[in-house]
Amino acid sequence: MSSKTTLRKIGNSLGIILPRPLLDQFGFSEGCEIQVIVTPEGLLLSHADPLVAEAMKATHDFMRRYRKTLAELAKS
């Protein structure tokens, strides 16, 4: 399914209004937390998973802590 929508100003941010059929199809409702993932093809929206969020935080902390080591490993 493909759908067009427009970015709209919401306070100091921009928001996307999703059509009702898409919301129903994927089980999104008001107040539902979603995760936005950047992929080479574009943005991927999915239900937020607390375990994934925790793993991503741990990964970012690890990468920040071992930034120099990871940069050296990337050279080889």
C-alpha positions as CSV (number, residue, x, y, z in Angstrom):
1,M,0.0,0.0,0.0
2,S,1.3,3.4,-0.9
3,S,0.0,6.7,0.5
4,K,0.9,10.4,0.3
5,T,0.8,12.8,3.2
6,T,2.0,16.3,4.0
7,L,4.3,17.5,6.7
8,R,2.5,19.9,9.0
9,K,3.7,22.3,11.6
10,I,3.0,21.2,15.2
11,G,4.5,23.7,17.6
12,N,8.2,24.1,16.8
13,S,8.3,20.7,15.0
14,L,6.8,19.1,11.9
15,G,4.4,16.1,12.1
16,I,3.0,13.6,9.7
17,I,-0.7,12.9,9.6
18,L,-1.3,9.2,8.8
19,P,-4.5,8.1,7.1
20,R,-7.0,6.1,9.1
21,P,-6.6,2.9,7.0
22,L,-2.8,2.8,7.6
23,L,-3.4,3.4,11.4
24,D,-5.9,0.6,11.5
25,Q,-3.7,-1.8,9.4
26,F,-0.8,-1.5,11.7
27,G,-2.6,-1.1,15.0
28,F,-1.5,2.5,15.7
29,S,-3.7,4.7,17.9
30,E,-3.4,8.0,19.8
31,G,-0.7,7.9,22.4
32,C,0.9,4.8,20.8
33,E,4.7,5.0,20.9
34,I,6.4,4.3,17.6
35,Q,10.0,3.8,16.7
36,V,11.4,5.7,13.7
37,I,14.3,3.8,12.0
38,V,16.5,5.4,9.3
39,T,17.2,2.9,6.5
40,P,19.0,3.3,3.1
41,E,15.5,3.2,1.5
42,G,14.0,5.9,3.8
43,L,12.2,5.9,7.2
44,L,10.7,2.8,8.8
45,L,7.9,3.2,11.4
46,S,7.2,0.4,13.8
47,H,5.7,-0.1,17.3
48,A,8.3,0.9,19.9
49,D,9.8,-2.2,21.6
50,P,11.3,-1.4,25.0
51,L,13.9,-4.2,24.6
52,V,15.1,-2.8,21.3
53,A,15.3,0.7,22.8
54,E,17.3,-0.7,25.8
55,A,19.7,-2.5,23.4
56,M,20.1,0.6,21.2
57,K,21.0,2.7,24.3
58,A,23.5,0.1,25.4
59,T,25.0,0.0,21.9
60,H,25.3,3.8,21.8
61,D,26.9,3.8,25.3
62,F,29.4,1.1,24.2
63,M,30.2,2.9,20.9
64,R,30.8,6.2,22.8
65,R,33.0,4.5,25.4
66,Y,35.1,2.7,22.9
67,R,35.0,5.3,20.1
68,K,38.8,5.3,19.6
69,T,39.2,1.6,19.6
70,L,36.4,1.1,17.1
71,A,37.9,3.8,14.8
72,E,41.3,1.9,14.9
73,L,39.5,-1.4,14.2
74,A,37.7,0.2,11.2
75,K,41.1,1.0,9.6
76,S,42.0,-2.6,9.2
